Amino acid sequence: MKLEGPALRLTVFVDETDQWHHRPLYHEIVHRAHAAGLAGASVLRGIEGYGASSRIHTTRILSLSDDLPVAVVIVDAEDRIRAFLPELAELVIEGLVILDPVEVIHYVGRPGRSEDG
């Protein structure tokens, strides 16, 4: 897949303990993005944060939080990202979904590797 120039970055912020049918929500988002043919997705685990609940989640030992924030980041062409948004409306009950315009400078896979490997 070729991806250069103007694009959108879709970022979904949820807790790592959020579930979709007994699986991590972030896992479901990544797999649906893959099934939709989007250019790629990454899940980034936060070490501290808070959201609409104003409850701070942290990795500090004294807090022992097991529901740290995670961000699922997906970048692709605007029309492809916008077509994926209804999938998120079904999945994300609590959290934050944002879109940012970005410019893709370089997007190249590793030679000799399949999309799944």
The first five atom37 places (N, CA, C, CB, O) and aatype in JSON, in Angstrom:
{
  "aatype": [12, 11, 10, 6, 7, 14, 0, 10, 1, 10, 16, 19, 13, 19, 3, 6, 16, 3, 5, 17, 8, 8, 1, 14, 10, 18, 8, 6, 9, 19, 8, 1, 0, 8, 0, 0, 7, 10, 0, 7, 0, 15, 19, 10, 1, 7, 9, 6, 7, 18, 7, 0, 15, 15, 1, 9, 8, 16, 16, 1, 9, 10, 15, 10, 15, 3, 3, 10, 14, 19, 0, 19, 19, 9, 19, 3, 0, 6, 3, 1, 9, 1, 0, 13, 10, 14, 6, 10, 0, 6, 10, 19, 9, 6, 7, 10, 19, 9, 10, 3, 14, 19, 6, 19, 9, 8, 18, 19, 7, 1, 14, 7, 1, 15, 6, 3, 7],
  "atom_mask": [
    [1, 1, 1, 1, 1],
    [1, 1, 1, 1, 1],
    [1, 1, 1, 1, 1],
    [1, 1, 1, 1, 1],
    [1, 1, 1, 0, 1],
    [1, 1, 1, 1, 1],
    [1, 1, 1, 1, 1],
    [1, 1, 1, 1, 1],
    [1, 1, 1, 1, 1],
    [1, 1, 1, 1, 1],
    [1, 1, 1, 1, 1],
    [1, 1, 1, 1, 1],
    [1, 1, 1, 1, 1],
    [1, 1, 1, 1, 1],
    [1, 1, 1, 1, 1],
    [1, 1, 1, 1, 1],
    [1, 1, 1, 1, 1],
    [1, 1, 1, 1, 1],
    [1, 1, 1, 1, 1],
    [1, 1, 1, 1, 1],
    [1, 1, 1, 1, 1],
    [1, 1, 1, 1, 1],
    [1, 1, 1, 1, 1],
    [1, 1, 1, 1, 1],
    [1, 1, 1, 1, 1],
    [1, 1, 1, 1, 1],
    [1, 1, 1, 1, 1],
    [1, 1, 1, 1, 1],
    [1, 1, 1, 1, 1],
    [1, 1, 1, 1, 1],
    [1, 1, 1, 1, 1],
    [1, 1, 1, 1, 1],
    [1, 1, 1, 1, 1],
    [1, 1, 1, 1, 1],
    [1, 1, 1, 1, 1],
    [1, 1, 1, 1, 1],
    [1, 1, 1, 0, 1],
    [1, 1, 1, 1, 1],
    [1, 1, 1, 1, 1],
    [1, 1, 1, 0, 1],
    [1, 1, 1, 1, 1],
    [1, 1, 1, 1, 1],
    [1, 1, 1, 1, 1],
    [1, 1, 1, 1, 1],
    [1, 1, 1, 1, 1],
    [1, 1, 1, 0, 1],
    [1, 1, 1, 1, 1],
    [1, 1, 1, 1, 1],
    [1, 1, 1, 0, 1],
    [1, 1, 1, 1, 1],
    [1, 1, 1, 0, 1],
    [1, 1, 1, 1, 1],
    [1, 1, 1, 1, 1],
    [1, 1, 1, 1, 1],
    [1, 1, 1, 1, 1],
    [1, 1, 1, 1, 1],
    [1, 1, 1, 1, 1],
    [1, 1, 1, 1, 1],
    [1, 1, 1, 1, 1],
    [1, 1, 1, 1, 1],
    [1, 1, 1, 1, 1],
    [1, 1, 1, 1, 1],
    [1, 1, 1, 1, 1],
    [1, 1, 1, 1, 1],
    [1, 1, 1, 1, 1],
    [1, 1, 1, 1, 1],
    [1, 1, 1, 1, 1],
    [1, 1, 1, 1, 1],
    [1, 1, 1, 1, 1],
    [1, 1, 1, 1, 1],
    [1, 1, 1, 1, 1],
    [1, 1, 1, 1, 1],
    [1, 1, 1, 1, 1],
    [1, 1, 1, 1, 1],
    [1, 1, 1, 1, 1],
    [1, 1, 1, 1, 1],
    [1, 1, 1, 1, 1],
    [1, 1, 1, 1, 1],
    [1, 1, 1, 1, 1],
    [1, 1, 1, 1, 1],
    [1, 1, 1, 1, 1],
    [1, 1, 1, 1, 1],
    [1, 1, 1, 1, 1],
    [1, 1, 1, 1, 1],
    [1, 1, 1, 1, 1],
    [1, 1, 1, 1, 1],
    [1, 1, 1, 1, 1],
    [1, 1, 1, 1, 1],
    [1, 1, 1, 1, 1],
    [1, 1, 1, 1, 1],
    [1, 1, 1, 1, 1],
    [1, 1, 1, 1, 1],
    [1, 1, 1, 1, 1],
    [1, 1, 1, 1, 1],
    [1, 1, 1, 0, 1],
    [1, 1, 1, 1, 1],
    [1, 1, 1, 1, 1],
    [1, 1, 1, 1, 1],
    [1, 1, 1, 1, 1],
    [1, 1, 1, 1, 1],
    [1, 1, 1, 1, 1],
    [1, 1, 1, 1, 1],
    [1, 1, 1, 1, 1],
    [1, 1, 1, 1, 1],
    [1, 1, 1, 1, 1],
    [1, 1, 1, 1, 1],
    [1, 1, 1, 1, 1],
    [1, 1, 1, 1, 1],
    [1, 1, 1, 0, 1],
    [1, 1, 1, 1, 1],
    [1, 1, 1, 1, 1],
    [1, 1, 1, 0, 1],
    [1, 1, 1, 1, 1],
    [1, 1, 1, 1, 1],
    [1, 1, 1, 1, 1],
    [1, 1, 1, 1, 1],
    [1, 1, 1, 0, 1]
  ],
  "atom_positions": [
    [[0.84, -1.18, 0.0], [0.0, 0.0, 0.0], [0.89, 1.24, 0.0], [-0.96, 0.0, 1.22], [1.87, 1.32, 0.73]],
    [[0.52, 2.19, -0.83], [1.25, 3.45, -0.88], [0.49, 4.48, -0.05], [1.44, 3.93, -2.35], [-0.72, 4.63, -0.18]],
    [[1.23, 5.18, 0.8], [0.62, 6.23, 1.62], [1.63, 7.35, 1.74], [0.19, 5.7, 3.03], [2.68, 7.2, 2.37]],
    [[1.32, 8.48, 1.14], [2.17, 9.67, 1.2], [1.29, 10.9, 1.22], [3.16, 9.73, 0.01], [0.16, 10.87, 0.73]],
    [[1.81, 11.97, 1.79], [1.1, 13.24, 1.76], [0.06, 13.36, 2.85], [0.0, 0.0, 0.0], [0.19, 12.75, 3.91]],
    [[-0.99, 14.16, 2.6], [-2.0, 14.41, 3.62], [-2.72, 13.13, 4.03], [-3.02, 15.44, 3.12], [-3.04, 12.29, 3.2]],
    [[-2.96, 12.99, 5.33], [-3.65, 11.83, 5.88], [-4.3, 12.24, 7.19], [-2.67, 10.62, 6.08], [-4.18, 13.39, 7.62]],
    [[-4.97, 11.3, 7.83], [-5.53, 11.53, 9.16], [-4.94, 10.55, 10.14], [-7.07, 11.43, 9.14], [-4.69, 9.39, 9.81]],
    [[-4.71, 11.03, 11.36], [-4.3, 10.16, 12.46], [-5.51, 10.01, 13.38], [-3.05, 10.74, 13.24], [-6.01, 10.99, 13.92]],
    [[-5.95, 8.79, 13.54], [-7.04, 8.45, 14.44], [-6.41, 7.91, 15.71], [-8.04, 7.42, 13.79], [-5.64, 6.95, 15.67]],
    [[-6.73, 8.53, 16.85], [-6.22, 8.05, 18.12], [-7.4, 7.75, 19.03], [-5.25, 9.08, 18.78], [-8.29, 8.58, 19.21]],
    [[-7.39, 6.56, 19.59], [-8.45, 6.12, 20.49], [-7.82, 5.87, 21.86], [-9.18, 4.83, 19.95], [-6.94, 5.01, 22.0]],
    [[-8.27, 6.61, 22.86], [-7.77, 6.47, 24.23], [-8.78, 5.67, 25.05], [-7.5, 7.86, 24.88], [-9.93, 6.08, 25.17]],
    [[-8.35, 4.55, 25.6], [-9.19, 3.7, 26.45], [-8.32, 3.18, 27.59], [-9.83, 2.52, 25.63], [-7.11, 3.42, 27.62]],
    [[-8.94, 2.46, 28.53], [-8.18, 1.8, 29.59], [-7.79, 0.41, 29.11], [-9.01, 1.7, 30.92], [-8.51, -0.21, 28.33]],
    [[-6.64, -0.07, 29.58], [-6.19, -1.38, 29.13], [-7.11, -2.51, 29.6], [-4.79, -1.64, 29.61], [-7.07, -3.6, 29.03]],
    [[-7.93, -2.27, 30.61], [-8.84, -3.3, 31.09], [-10.19, -3.28, 30.38], [-9.05, -3.14, 32.57], [-11.02, -4.15, 30.63]],
    [[-10.44, -2.3, 29.5], [-11.7, -2.26, 28.76], [-11.81, -3.51, 27.88], [-11.81, -0.97, 27.9], [-10.84, -3.9, 27.23]],
    [[-12.99, -4.11, 27.86], [-13.19, -5.38, 27.17], [-14.24, -5.28, 26.07], [-13.6, -6.46, 28.16], [-15.14, -4.44, 26.12]],
    [[-14.11, -6.14, 25.08], [-15.12, -6.35, 24.05], [-15.26, -7.85, 23.9], [-14.73, -5.66, 22.68], [-14.37, -8.52, 23.38]],
    [[-16.37, -8.39, 24.33], [-16.63, -9.83, 24.28], [-15.47, -10.64, 24.87], [-16.88, -10.27, 22.85], [-14.96, -11.56, 24.24]],
    [[-15.06, -10.28, 26.07], [-14.04, -10.98, 26.86], [-12.63, -10.91, 26.28], [-14.43, -12.42, 27.0], [-11.77, -11.72, 26.62]],
    [[-12.4, -9.93, 25.41], [-11.06, -9.68, 24.87], [-10.75, -8.21, 25.08], [-10.96, -10.07, 23.35], [-11.67, -7.39, 25.18]],
    [[-9.46, -7.86, 25.14], [-9.13, -6.44, 25.31], [-9.71, -5.6, 24.16], [-7.61, -6.25, 25.38], [-9.62, -5.99, 23.0]],
    [[-10.29, -4.46, 24.51], [-10.89, -3.57, 23.51], [-9.85, -3.12, 22.49], [-11.52, -2.36, 24.2], [-10.13, -3.08, 21.3]],
    [[-8.64, -2.78, 22.96], [-7.6, -2.33, 22.02], [-7.3, -3.41, 20.99], [-6.31, -1.94, 22.78], [-7.04, -3.1, 19.83]],
    [[-7.34, -4.67, 21.4], [-7.1, -5.8, 20.5], [-8.19, -5.84, 19.41], [-7.07, -7.15, 21.29], [-7.88, -6.03, 18.23]],
    [[-9.43, -5.65, 19.8], [-10.54, -5.66, 18.85], [-10.42, -4.51, 17.86], [-11.89, -5.58, 19.6], [-10.67, -4.68, 16.66]],
    [[-10.04, -3.34, 18.35], [-9.87, -2.18, 17.46], [-8.79, -2.45, 16.42], [-9.52, -0.91, 18.27], [-8.99, -2.19, 15.23]],
    [[-7.65, -2.98, 16.85], [-6.55, -3.29, 15.93], [-6.99, -4.32, 14.89], [-5.32, -3.8, 16.7], [-6.71, -4.16, 13.7]],
    [[-7.67, -5.36, 15.33], [-8.07, -6.4, 14.39], [-9.14, -5.92, 13.41], [-8.58, -7.61, 15.14], [-9.15, -6.33, 12.25]],
    [[-10.03, -5.05, 13.87], [-11.01, -4.48, 12.93], [-10.35, -3.53, 11.94], [-12.13, -3.75, 13.7], [-10.72, -3.49, 10.77]],
    [[-9.36, -2.77, 12.4], [-8.63, -1.88, 11.5], [-7.91, -2.7, 10.43], [-7.62, -1.0, 12.28], [-7.89, -2.33, 9.26]],
    [[-7.32, -3.81, 10.85], [-6.63, -4.69, 9.91], [-7.62, -5.27, 8.9], [-5.91, -5.83, 10.66], [-7.35, -5.28, 7.7]],
    [[-8.76, -5.74, 9.38], [-9.78, -6.3, 8.5], [-10.32, -5.25, 7.52], [-10.94, -6.88, 9.32], [-10.72, -5.58, 6.41]],
    [[-10.33, -3.99, 7.95], [-10.8, -2.9, 7.08], [-9.74, -2.48, 6.07], [-11.21, -1.7, 7.92], [-10.0, -1.64, 5.21]],
    [[-8.55, -3.05, 6.18], [-7.49, -2.73, 5.22], [-6.77, -1.42, 5.49], [0.0, 0.0, 0.0], [-6.13, -0.88, 4.6]],
    [[-6.87, -0.91, 6.72], [-6.18, 0.34, 7.03], [-4.67, 0.12, 7.04], [-6.65, 0.89, 8.39], [-4.2, -1.0, 7.24]],
    [[-3.93, 1.19, 6.82], [-2.48, 1.11, 6.61], [-1.72, 0.5, 7.78], [-1.94, 2.49, 6.33], [-0.73, -0.19, 7.56]],
    [[-2.16, 0.72, 9.0], [-1.48, 0.16, 10.16], [-2.07, 0.7, 11.44], [0.0, 0.0, 0.0], [-2.74, 1.73, 11.44]],
    [[-1.8, 0.0, 12.53], [-2.28, 0.42, 13.84], [-1.24, 0.05, 14.89], [-3.65, -0.23, 14.17], [-0.58, -0.99, 14.79]],
    [[-1.1, 0.89, 15.89], [-0.19, 0.63, 17.0], [-0.93, 0.9, 18.3], [1.09, 1.49, 16.9], [-1.73, 1.83, 18.4]],
    [[-0.64, 0.08, 19.31], [-1.19, 0.29, 20.64], [-0.04, 0.73, 21.54], [-1.88, -1.02, 21.2], [0.97, 0.05, 21.67]],
    [[-0.23, 1.89, 22.16], [0.78, 2.46, 23.04], [0.24, 2.46, 24.46], [1.18, 3.9, 22.59], [-0.86, 2.96, 24.72]],
    [[1.01, 1.9, 25.39], [0.58, 1.81, 26.78], [1.1, 3.02, 27.55], [1.07, 0.5, 27.43], [2.29, 3.32, 27.52]],
    [[0.2, 3.7, 28.22], [0.58, 4.86, 29.01], [1.12, 4.45, 30.37], [0.0, 0.0, 0.0], [0.8, 3.38, 30.87]],
    [[1.94, 5.31, 30.95], [2.45, 5.03, 32.29], [1.71, 5.82, 33.35], [3.92, 5.34, 32.35], [1.8, 5.53, 34.54]],
    [[0.96, 6.84, 32.91], [0.14, 7.6, 33.84], [-0.83, 8.46, 33.05], [1.03, 8.46, 34.78], [-0.5, 8.93, 31.95]],
    [[-2.01, 8.67, 33.59], [-2.96, 9.54, 32.92], [-4.3, 9.54, 33.61], [0.0, 0.0, 0.0], [-4.53, 8.79, 34.56]],
    [[-5.19, 10.41, 33.13], [-6.57, 10.44, 33.59], [-7.44, 10.93, 32.45], [-6.74, 11.34, 34.85], [-6.96, 11.54, 31.5]],
    [[-8.72, 10.65, 32.56], [-9.65, 11.05, 31.52], [-10.86, 11.71, 32.14], [0.0, 0.0, 0.0], [-10.77, 12.43, 33.13]],
    [[-12.01, 11.45, 31.53], [-13.25, 12.1, 31.93], [-13.63, 11.81, 33.38], [-14.38, 11.67, 31.01], [-14.31, 12.61, 34.01]],
    [[-13.21, 10.66, 33.9], [-13.54, 10.31, 35.29], [-12.7, 11.08, 36.3], [-13.36, 8.82, 35.51], [-13.02, 11.1, 37.48]],
    [[-11.62, 11.72, 35.84], [-10.66, 12.45, 36.68], [-9.91, 11.55, 37.66], [-11.37, 13.54, 37.46], [-9.23, 12.05, 38.55]],
    [[-10.01, 10.25, 37.51], [-9.26, 9.31, 38.34], [-7.9, 9.07, 37.7], [-10.03, 7.96, 38.53], [-7.82, 8.7, 36.53]],
    [[-6.83, 9.29, 38.46], [-5.48, 9.13, 37.92], [-5.09, 7.65, 37.94], [-4.45, 9.97, 38.72], [-5.23, 6.96, 38.95]],
    [[-4.6, 7.18, 36.8], [-4.1, 5.82, 36.63], [-2.58, 5.94, 36.5], [-4.75, 5.08, 35.37], [-2.1, 6.8, 35.75]],
    [[-1.82, 5.1, 37.22], [-0.37, 5.23, 37.19], [0.31, 3.88, 37.37], [0.1, 6.19, 38.27], [-0.3, 2.94, 37.87]],
    [[1.57, 3.8, 36.95], [2.36, 2.58, 37.13], [3.15, 2.62, 38.43], [3.31, 2.39, 35.96], [3.82, 1.64, 38.77]],
    [[3.07, 3.73, 39.16], [3.83, 3.8, 40.4], [3.43, 2.67, 41.34], [3.62, 5.16, 41.08], [2.24, 2.38, 41.48]],
    [[4.4, 2.04, 41.98], [4.18, 0.84, 42.78], [3.12, 1.03, 43.86], [5.48, 0.42, 43.42], [2.31, 0.13, 44.09]],
    [[3.1, 2.17, 44.52], [2.14, 2.37, 45.59], [0.71, 2.41, 45.1], [2.45, 3.64, 46.33], [-0.22, 2.13, 45.86]],
    [[0.51, 2.75, 43.84], [-0.84, 2.84, 43.3], [-1.35, 1.49, 42.78], [-0.89, 3.87, 42.18], [-2.55, 1.21, 42.84]],
    [[-0.45, 0.65, 42.27], [-0.79, -0.67, 41.75], [-2.0, -0.66, 40.8], [-1.07, -1.61, 42.89], [-2.9, -1.49, 40.92]],
    [[-2.01, 0.28, 39.89], [-3.11, 0.39, 38.94], [-3.01, -0.71, 37.9], [-3.11, 1.78, 38.26], [-1.94, -0.96, 37.35]],
    [[-4.14, -1.37, 37.64], [-4.16, -2.4, 36.6], [-4.96, -1.94, 35.39], [-4.74, -3.7, 37.15], [-5.24, -2.73, 34.49]],
    [[-5.33, -0.68, 35.38], [-6.1, -0.17, 34.24], [-5.46, 1.09, 33.68], [-7.56, 0.11, 34.65], [-6.06, 2.17, 33.67]],
    [[-4.25, 0.93, 33.22], [-3.5, 2.05, 32.66], [-4.11, 2.49, 31.33], [-2.01, 1.68, 32.47], [-4.79, 1.71, 30.66]],
    [[-3.85, 3.74, 30.96], [-4.37, 4.2, 29.67], [-3.61, 3.55, 28.51], [-4.28, 5.73, 29.57], [-2.41, 3.3, 28.6]],
    [[-4.33, 3.29, 27.43], [-3.71, 2.85, 26.19], [-4.24, 3.74, 25.07], [-3.99, 1.34, 25.9], [-5.38, 4.21, 25.12]],
    [[-3.41, 3.95, 24.07], [-3.81, 4.71, 22.89], [-3.62, 3.81, 21.68], [-2.98, 6.04, 22.76], [-2.54, 3.27, 21.45]],
    [[-4.67, 3.68, 20.9], [-4.58, 2.97, 19.62], [-4.45, 4.06, 18.55], [-5.85, 2.03, 19.37], [-5.33, 4.91, 18.41]],
    [[-3.35, 4.01, 17.81], [-3.06, 5.04, 16.81], [-3.12, 4.4, 15.42], [-1.67, 5.7, 17.05], [-2.46, 3.39, 15.16]],
    [[-3.93, 5.0, 14.54], [-4.1, 4.51, 13.18], [-3.94, 5.69, 12.24], [-5.5, 3.81, 12.98], [-4.55, 6.74, 12.44]],
    [[-3.11, 5.53, 11.21], [-2.92, 6.6, 10.21], [-3.25, 6.03, 8.84], [-1.45, 7.16, 10.24], [-2.79, 4.95, 8.46]],
    [[-4.06, 6.78, 8.1], [-4.4, 6.38, 6.73], [-5.01, 7.59, 6.03], [-5.38, 5.16, 6.72], [-5.12, 8.67, 6.61]],
    [[-5.41, 7.39, 4.79], [-6.06, 8.46, 4.02], [-7.37, 8.84, 4.7], [-6.32, 8.01, 2.55], [-8.01, 8.01, 5.34]],
    [[-7.75, 10.1, 4.56], [-8.93, 10.62, 5.26], [-10.19, 9.8, 4.99], [-9.16, 12.06, 4.87], [-10.92, 9.48, 5.93]],
    [[-10.45, 9.46, 3.74], [-11.68, 8.73, 3.43], [-11.71, 7.36, 4.08], [-11.84, 8.6, 1.94], [-12.77, 6.89, 4.5]],
    [[-10.56, 6.7, 4.17], [-10.49, 5.37, 4.78], [-10.69, 5.45, 6.3], [-9.15, 4.7, 4.46], [-11.36, 4.61, 6.89]],
    [[-10.1, 6.46, 6.92], [-10.27, 6.65, 8.37], [-11.73, 6.98, 8.68], [-9.34, 7.78, 8.9], [-12.32, 6.39, 9.59]],
    [[-12.3, 7.9, 7.94], [-13.7, 8.3, 8.2], [-14.66, 7.13, 7.98], [-14.1, 9.48, 7.29], [-15.67, 7.02, 8.68]],
    [[-14.37, 6.26, 7.03], [-15.21, 5.08, 6.79], [-15.12, 4.1, 7.97], [-14.79, 4.38, 5.49], [-16.04, 3.31, 8.17]],
    [[-14.04, 4.15, 8.72], [-13.84, 3.25, 9.86], [-14.52, 3.75, 11.14], [-12.35, 3.07, 10.13], [-14.74, 2.98, 12.06]],
    [[-14.86, 5.03, 11.19], [-15.43, 5.62, 12.42], [-16.7, 4.92, 12.91], [-15.72, 7.07, 12.18], [-16.85, 4.78, 14.13]],
    [[-17.61, 4.48, 12.05], [-18.79, 3.76, 12.58], [-18.43, 2.5, 13.36], [-19.71, 3.39, 11.45], [-19.15, 2.12, 14.29]],
    [[-17.32, 1.84, 13.0], [-16.86, 0.67, 13.76], [-16.53, 1.08, 15.2], [-15.6, 0.02, 13.09], [-16.86, 0.36, 16.15]],
    [[-15.89, 2.23, 15.34], [-15.52, 2.69, 16.68], [-16.73, 3.09, 17.5], [-14.56, 3.87, 16.58], [-16.75, 2.9, 18.72]],
    [[-17.74, 3.65, 16.84], [-18.96, 4.05, 17.56], [-19.59, 2.85, 18.26], [-19.97, 4.7, 16.59], [-20.17, 2.98, 19.33]],
    [[-19.48, 1.69, 17.64], [-19.99, 0.46, 18.23], [-19.12, -0.02, 19.39], [-20.1, -0.64, 17.17], [-19.63, -0.57, 20.37]],
    [[-17.81, 0.18, 19.29], [-16.86, -0.4, 20.25], [-16.57, 0.47, 21.47], [-15.59, -0.69, 19.56], [-16.51, -0.03, 22.59]],
    [[-16.38, 1.76, 21.25], [-15.88, 2.64, 22.31], [-17.05, 3.24, 23.07], [-14.97, 3.75, 21.72], [-17.67, 4.2, 22.62]],
    [[-17.34, 2.67, 24.23], [-18.43, 3.15, 25.08], [-17.92, 4.27, 25.99], [-19.04, 1.99, 25.92], [-18.59, 5.28, 26.18]],
    [[-16.72, 4.07, 26.54], [-16.05, 5.08, 27.36], [-14.67, 5.29, 26.77], [-15.96, 4.64, 28.88], [-13.99, 4.33, 26.41]],
    [[-14.25, 6.53, 26.68], [-12.93, 6.82, 26.15], [-12.96, 8.11, 25.35], [0.0, 0.0, 0.0], [-13.91, 8.89, 25.43]],
    [[-11.92, 8.31, 24.59], [-11.77, 9.52, 23.78], [-11.29, 9.11, 22.4], [-10.79, 10.54, 24.44], [-10.34, 8.32, 22.27]],
    [[-11.93, 9.63, 21.37], [-11.54, 9.37, 19.98], [-11.24, 10.72, 19.35], [-12.66, 8.59, 19.19], [-12.09, 11.61, 19.35]],
    [[-10.04, 10.86, 18.79], [-9.67, 12.13, 18.16], [-9.11, 11.89, 16.76], [-8.65, 12.9, 19.02], [-8.6, 10.81, 16.46]],
    [[-9.22, 12.92, 15.93], [-8.64, 12.91, 14.59], [-7.71, 14.1, 14.47], [-9.75, 12.95, 13.49], [-8.04, 15.21, 14.9]],
    [[-6.55, 13.88, 13.88], [-5.59, 14.95, 13.62], [-5.15, 14.86, 12.16], [-4.36, 14.85, 14.57], [-4.88, 13.77, 11.66]],
    [[-5.08, 16.01, 11.48], [-4.49, 15.97, 10.14], [-2.98, 15.78, 10.27], [-4.81, 17.28, 9.34], [-2.33, 16.41, 11.11]],
    [[-2.43, 14.91, 9.45], [-0.98, 14.67, 9.45], [-0.48, 14.63, 8.01], [-0.64, 13.34, 10.19], [-1.26, 14.54, 7.07]],
    [[0.81, 14.69, 7.86], [1.44, 14.51, 6.55], [2.36, 13.31, 6.65], [2.22, 15.8, 6.11], [3.3, 13.29, 7.45]],
    [[2.11, 12.31, 5.82], [2.94, 11.11, 5.8], [4.16, 11.38, 4.94], [2.14, 9.87, 5.28], [4.04, 11.71, 3.76]],
    [[5.3, 11.24, 5.53], [6.58, 11.48, 4.84], [7.15, 10.16, 4.31], [7.59, 12.15, 5.78], [7.68, 10.12, 3.2]],
    [[7.04, 9.1, 5.11], [7.67, 7.84, 4.74], [6.84, 6.69, 5.29], [9.13, 7.76, 5.28], [6.58, 6.64, 6.49]],
    [[6.42, 5.78, 4.43], [5.65, 4.6, 4.84], [6.06, 3.45, 3.95], [4.11, 4.85, 4.76], [5.58, 3.32, 2.82]],
    [[6.97, 2.6, 4.45], [7.48, 1.49, 3.67], [7.63, 0.28, 4.59], [8.84, 1.86, 2.98], [8.19, 0.4, 5.69]],
    [[7.14, -0.86, 4.15], [7.29, -2.1, 4.92], [8.68, -2.69, 4.74], [0.0, 0.0, 0.0], [9.45, -2.24, 3.9]],
    [[8.97, -3.69, 5.53], [10.25, -4.39, 5.43], [10.26, -5.28, 4.2], [10.53, -5.21, 6.7], [9.27, -5.97, 3.94]],
    [[11.35, -5.3, 3.45], [11.42, -6.16, 2.26], [11.3, -7.62, 2.63], [12.73, -5.92, 1.5], [11.88, -8.06, 3.63]],
    [[10.55, -8.38, 1.83], [10.46, -9.83, 2.04], [9.53, -10.25, 3.16], [0.0, 0.0, 0.0], [9.46, -11.44, 3.47]],
    [[8.82, -9.33, 3.77], [7.9, -9.7, 4.85], [6.48, -9.5, 4.37], [8.17, -8.87, 6.13], [6.17, -8.52, 3.69]],
    [[5.62, -10.42, 4.73], [4.21, -10.27, 4.39], [3.57, -9.27, 5.33], [3.47, -11.63, 4.44], [4.17, -8.9, 6.34]],
    [[2.36, -8.84, 5.01], [1.63, -7.9, 5.86], [1.36, -8.48, 7.22], [0.32, -7.49, 5.2], [1.27, -7.73, 8.19]],
    [[1.22, -9.81, 7.34], [0.88, -10.45, 8.61], [2.1, -10.89, 9.39], [0.0, -11.63, 8.36], [1.95, -11.28, 10.55]],
    [[3.27, -10.84, 8.84], [4.41, -11.38, 9.54], [5.39, -10.37, 9.89], [0.0, 0.0, 0.0], [6.42, -10.69, 10.5]]
  ]
}
